[in-house]
Amino acid sequence: MKRSLSAEPGVVSKKTKNFSKPDVSKNTSNKKKEVKQKFGQKQSPGRNTEKENNKEPEVGVANNQNPAKIKKNVKVIKNVNKKFEKKEKNLKTKKMGKKVFVELPSKLIGKDGKPEWNKVKTEKKKLREDRKVRRTGQDQYQLSVKAKSIWEKLRRRTDESTTKKEALVNDLFMLLKGQIPNVVPSHDLARVVQWMLKLGSPTIRTAICEELCANTTFYLQSKYSRFCVSRALRYGSKADRNHLMESCNGHFLKLFSHTFSGPVVELMYSTFASAAQRGQIHREMYGEMHVLLQPEVTTIAGVPDDMRPAILASTKTNLTKLLEKKHLLKTTLLQTVLNDFLPSCSQQDCNDILEIIQDDILDLLNTKEGSRVACQAVWHGTNKMKKVIVKKLKGKVKEISTSENGHVLLLALFDSIDDTVLLKKALIPELLEEAEEMAKNEWGRKVILYLVAHRDSSYFHPQQTEIFSKGDAISTRKKDPAVREQELLEAVSEPLLQKIKDNPATWLGNSSVAMVSLAIMKSGKGRLLHQVFSGVVAYMLDPASMVEVGQRKFHIVEHSASHLVFKKLIQLDQSSPDRAPETFSAVLVSKLTEESLNHIMQFNRGCFLLVLLFESQNQTIRRVLRSKITETMKAFLQQQETTGAKILLKKLNEK
């Protein structure tokens, strides 16, 4: 229970320290407990009134206490008061924030008692210059002042002549010549040197590069001078770049792992290095034993058998350290080393590395080498790792499938994951939802084609299918590939057929998308495929079905891509007539009318489609089609000069 702090007889006062006999009935043993309850709890001074905050705490003392105990209690109370006052003071200081002002010297105060701000600014500038002089030395400071005055003229965006700019650059070079190693670590003069590299003559650039080559590794690890090295790589000659990179030999592993120099090493490797220089940088990632390797060795597979275990062990150690820095995972150099290491190491070492990168697998999809590392992760990884990768892709299927390097990961997943139910729940729905947009994209349509026409040479380059064939040999999958392909095909076939049925203009009006539609219809079957045939034929025979190519418009029958689709479907009826209740040829002939026939015969490619129908092995189709062509139509064909019309007329005259 809280005790009153009001003044009473027999109260200990912090100010007066007068002791009198109190009329209090409570026992002395409760004093410390009461003091703790009153002052030891966390309180917010802001909630109390100012009067309560400033009031001195008072505590009653029992009659039967001796003076020694009273003094001890007073000491405890004082300690509590000091802690409370200190805490309250801290709170007030925080509350004041930026209201604490520095008292200005009298010489900076005007007659009216207000600061003279021009004098204040001048004084601050003088103090700032004095600090720079103490830090860099008088000579260095004067040098920087002169260099920056010339630089300010050089970097102005005016219509100054090239000759004048060259003269300013020459003045700068003569001023800083021999001092480049001393000035590039500073923030301001590093910018001056970068402008000299940008606007200077080849002679000036070479001279600056020679001074930088004296201690390139130090400059690369400096916060500001690293930019001078990157500018030298960009604007210097081929000989200058070679000299800079040679000065880093033996230090690339250390430099690559450094925060400042890592991006410059990546720039060297991915942009400016020759094949031999890339091989040197790559070998240094193996560790100290790289000095024992021949220059021809560029992969772990080429390392001699007696050295390979040691190289693999040191490479794994280096990779583990490098992968701790997540930003390096996006670099081409680290991705190349990973792609070299994973196929050659043991399964245990492979799992150790994959456990590190499995959560950041999307960072690998920015380059070709990175996408191959992602495929290696899918091929070598355990089922648990594959599930982690699938979950990381969830919600990003469209973005990844429409990227040049990302779509390869999806194809590897379709080949390697035995749990097709997981794919149907996590990835397939997103893919089907954005099927139209993906079919229009160069890379997105490959994802759809891989599901409906697995590695068909009509759609996939042999080099690409060869890469996935290598994955078949090292994959940890157990399910029969044919079973997996069929399960995935069943998951996407009907939804895609339904999309073609609902919107044939979208799926047949574009050349590239029409090839995807053909693959979907070739892989489909059943009653839904027959309904798709009916919708496609209705769209085909509609005179208003036009396709715009550039500034010209073509009817769907005359358009080259859609004509190829119709031609392939008619030819497919010969080899697979039982895919649907009726073949495409049967549906087309049944819907032909006199009006539609007259319309089709106007086009050269339309006549060729009718020729294909006459060449069908189905006698019923040939008989029905011949019965629908009248003498008037034959007379019309005789007037046409196209090749298709002549061949069709010849077929009609045959018995």
CORUR-V84384 format. One record per helix or strand of 2 or more residues. SS is the DSSP state (2 for helix, 1 for strand). FROM is the first residue (numbers start at 0). TO is the last residue. If there is no record, write none. Layout:
BEGIN
ss=[SS/SS]
from=[FROM/FROM]
to=[TO/TO]
END
This chain:
BEGIN
ss=[1/2/2/2/1/2/2/2/2/2/2/2/2/2/2/2/2/2/2/2/2/2/2/2/2/2/2/2/2/2/2/2/2/2/2/2/2/1/1/2/2/2/2/2/2/2]
from=[10/27/44/49/58/66/105/116/137/161/179/186/201/215/224/237/251/261/274/287/299/304/325/331/346/367/382/396/406/419/434/443/461/480/503/510/526/545/551/559/583/593/603/618/630/642]
to=[11/39/46/53/59/98/107/135/153/175/182/198/212/219/234/245/256/271/283/291/301/322/329/341/365/379/392/400/415/432/439/451/473/501/507/522/540/548/554/574/590/599/613/627/638/652]
END
